[in-house]
């Protein structure tokens, strides 16, 4: 079962499944970042063309637009790079490097936890499988390489992952 989102594209109402909405929104934002800042007319024309493509592909207005339909429309429209270079950035590779350069922080996991979230947090930090890390930890505790006190100290020292902020007015993505 998937959630759906009602959207207005080119002054026409459509119902998209959540994955399709996320991909289409990213695609349109990428195109918008490549157009001149105050060029709303071109963006409006792009949305109208996407709406026309959706109407061609989907026979009934009651049907939900799926991810395959969005990908077909994106293929017909062309890649965002066809609309020019991004405003305000030298190269996409530099943006990716800057995102990776952000310091990683070690937290106890809120979602992937058995006892205190230590193994889940460590697995996320080191980008390893949590099950393997749990088995190694259990093996070390049972056979003397790691004391249960070390686990308890980590439980006390490592902060819990911050709770996601909840805003009732924000739309679900």
LINKALIN-V345534 format. One record per residue. N is the residue number from 1. SS is DSSP state (~ for helix, > for strand, _ for the rest). Layout:
n = (N;N)
ss = (SS;SS)
//
This chain:
n = (1;2;3;4;5;6;7;8;9;10;11;12;13;14;15;16;17;18;19;20;21;22;23;24;25;26;27;28;29;30;31;32;33;34;35;36;37;38;39;40;41;42;43;44;45;46;47;48;49;50;51;52;53;54;55;56;57;58;59;60;61;62;63;64;65;66;67;68;69;70;71;72;73;74;75;76;77;78;79;80;81;82;83;84;85;86;87;88;89;90;91;92;93;94;95;96;97;98;99;100;101;102;103;104;105;106;107;108;109;110;111;112;113;114;115;116;117;118;119;120;121;122;123;124;125;126;127;128;129;130;131;132;133;134;135;136;137;138;139;140;141;142;143;144;145;146;147;148;149;150;151;152;153;154;155;156;157;158;159;160;161;162;163;164;165;166;167;168;169;170;171;172;173)
ss = (_;_;_;>;>;>;>;>;>;_;_;>;>;>;>;>;>;~;~;~;~;~;~;~;~;~;~;~;~;~;~;~;_;_;_;_;_;_;_;~;~;~;~;~;~;~;~;~;~;~;~;~;~;~;~;~;~;_;_;_;_;_;_;_;>;_;~;~;~;~;~;~;~;~;~;~;~;_;_;~;~;~;~;_;_;_;_;_;_;_;_;~;~;~;~;~;~;~;~;~;~;_;_;_;_;_;_;>;_;_;_;_;_;_;_;_;_;~;~;~;~;~;~;~;~;~;_;_;_;~;~;~;~;~;~;~;~;~;~;~;~;~;_;_;_;_;_;~;~;~;~;~;~;~;~;~;~;_;_;>;_;_;_;_;_;_;_;_;_;_;_;_;_)
//
